[in-house]
Amino acid sequence: MAEPSTIARPYAEAVFRLADGQGKLAEWSAALANLAAVAADERVRAAVSDPNLSDAKAAGLIISILAGKLTGDVENFVRVLAENDRLGVVTEIRTHFEVLKNERESTIEADIYTAFDMDKAQLADLVARLEKNTGRKVKARVNVDKTLIGGVKVVIGDKVIDGSARAQLAALENALKA
């Protein structure tokens, strides 16, 4: 059986082409976020995986949960996913879509881990430096991680910039052991 990521990719690419052509990347991004949240719910997953539930009813369930939040195109997309038994890969579809959207908008997502809350000026300064270094607009998600002791750890894709006090202490410990 194919990996969920492999199954999701063509759907994400098709949705991206549609959204990009309509100039509605942000709207589709929000809709896919809502769909992924609903599809991740255990009760919804159990219901849509029930073999006694028709494709139309599975799609109808999700559409009714998100009543008023979906456009006609998104509702049709949900129906297509249900007909092809792909409602289980909505999260992966969203992930692939966001990668394509970020590439189009020359944006990169950064997870920033700090030992303490950052004020707006500190965050703006860090984001500006990251944008200068990457040459792309940075969307930052800030997380407080008390185990860092101090400093900041930034994760952008598979690149990690660890300026935390914990990392510096670990490096010092390794240097003293040598």
C-alpha positions in Angstrom: 0.0 0.0 0.0 1.3 3.5 -0.9 2.3 6.0 1.8 -0.3 8.6 2.7 2.2 11.3 1.5 2.4 9.7 -1.9 -1.4 9.4 -2.1 -1.9 13.0 -1.0 0.5 14.7 -3.3 -1.6 14.6 -6.5 -4.6 16.0 -4.7 -2.5 18.7 -3.1 -1.1 19.7 -6.5 -4.5 19.7 -8.1 -5.9 21.9 -5.3 -2.9 24.2 -5.5 -3.3 24.7 -9.3 -7.0 25.5 -8.8 -6.4 27.9 -5.9 -3.4 29.6 -7.6 -5.4 30.0 -10.8 -8.3 31.6 -8.9 -6.0 33.7 -6.7 -7.4 32.0 -3.6 -4.4 30.4 -2.0 -5.2 31.9 1.5 -8.8 30.8 1.3 -7.9 27.2 0.3 -5.2 27.2 3.0 -7.8 28.1 5.7 -10.3 25.6 4.3 -7.7 22.8 4.3 -6.7 23.7 7.8 -10.4 23.3 8.9 -10.8 20.0 7.0 -7.6 18.6 8.5 -8.8 19.6 12.0 -12.2 17.9 11.5 -10.6 14.8 9.8 -8.2 14.4 12.7 -11.1 14.0 15.2 -11.3 10.4 16.4 -15.1 10.4 16.1 -15.1 11.7 12.6 -12.3 9.2 11.5 -14.4 6.3 13.0 -17.5 7.5 11.2 -16.0 8.0 7.8 -14.1 4.7 7.9 -17.3 2.8 8.7 -17.9 0.6 5.6 -21.7 1.0 6.1 -21.5 4.7 5.6 -21.8 5.7 1.9 -19.3 8.1 0.3 -22.0 10.7 0.0 -22.8 10.5 3.7 -19.2 10.6 4.7 -18.7 13.8 2.7 -22.0 15.1 4.0 -20.8 14.6 7.6 -17.7 16.6 7.1 -19.5 19.3 5.1 -22.2 19.6 7.8 -19.6 19.9 10.6 -18.0 22.8 8.7 -21.3 24.3 7.5 -20.9 27.9 6.3 -17.1 27.7 6.3 -16.7 25.9 2.9 -17.1 27.2 -0.6 -18.7 25.2 -3.3 -15.3 24.2 -4.7 -14.2 22.9 -1.3 -17.4 21.0 -0.8 -16.8 19.4 -4.2 -13.3 18.5 -3.2 -14.5 16.8 0.0 -17.0 14.8 -2.2 -14.1 13.7 -4.5 -12.0 12.7 -1.6 -14.9 10.7 -0.1 -15.6 9.0 -3.5 -12.0 8.0 -3.8 -11.7 6.9 -0.1 -9.1 9.6 0.6 -10.6 11.5 3.5 -8.0 9.9 5.7 -5.2 11.8 4.0 -6.5 15.3 4.4 -3.8 16.3 6.8 -1.1 15.2 4.3 -2.9 17.0 1.5 -2.8 20.2 3.6 0.9 19.7 4.4 1.8 19.4 0.7 -0.5 22.3 -0.2 1.3 24.5 2.3 4.7 23.6 0.9 3.6 24.6 -2.6 1.9 27.8 -1.3 5.1 28.8 0.6 7.2 28.2 -2.5 4.9 30.3 -4.6 4.9 33.1 -2.0 8.7 32.8 -1.3 7.9 32.0 2.3 9.5 29.7 4.8 8.1 28.5 8.1 10.3 28.6 11.2 9.7 27.0 14.5 11.3 29.2 17.2 11.9 27.7 20.6 12.7 30.0 23.5 13.2 29.5 27.2 11.0 32.5 27.9 8.4 34.5 26.1 9.7 36.9 23.5 8.3 40.4 23.2 7.2 41.8 19.8 10.4 43.7 19.2 12.7 40.7 20.0 10.6 38.5 17.7 10.6 41.1 14.9 14.3 41.4 15.1 14.9 37.7 15.0 12.4 37.3 12.1 14.2 40.1 10.2 17.6 38.4 10.7 16.2 35.1 9.5 14.6 36.7 6.4 17.9 38.4 5.6 19.8 35.1 5.9 17.3 32.9 4.0 16.2 35.5 1.4 12.6 34.6 2.0 9.7 35.8 4.1 9.6 34.0 7.4 6.4 32.8 9.1 7.4 32.2 12.7 5.7 29.9 15.2 7.1 30.6 18.7 7.1 27.9 21.4 8.3 28.2 24.9 10.6 25.4 26.0 11.9 25.9 29.6 14.4 23.1 29.1 16.5 25.4 26.9 17.5 27.4 30.0 18.1 30.5 27.9 18.7 31.5 24.3 16.8 30.5 21.1 16.6 27.4 18.9 15.3 27.9 15.4 14.1 25.0 13.1 13.6 25.8 9.5 12.8 22.7 7.5 15.6 20.3 8.2 18.0 23.0 9.4 18.5 23.7 13.1 20.1 26.8 14.5 20.7 26.1 18.2 21.7 29.1 20.2 20.2 27.9 23.4 22.2 27.9 26.7 21.6 24.1 26.9 23.3 23.5 23.6 26.2 25.8 24.5 26.7 24.0 27.9 26.6 20.7 26.1 29.3 21.9 23.6 31.4 23.1 26.5 31.0 19.8 28.3 32.2 17.9 25.2 35.1 20.3 24.8 36.2 19.7 28.4 36.0 15.9 27.9 38.3 16.0 24.9 
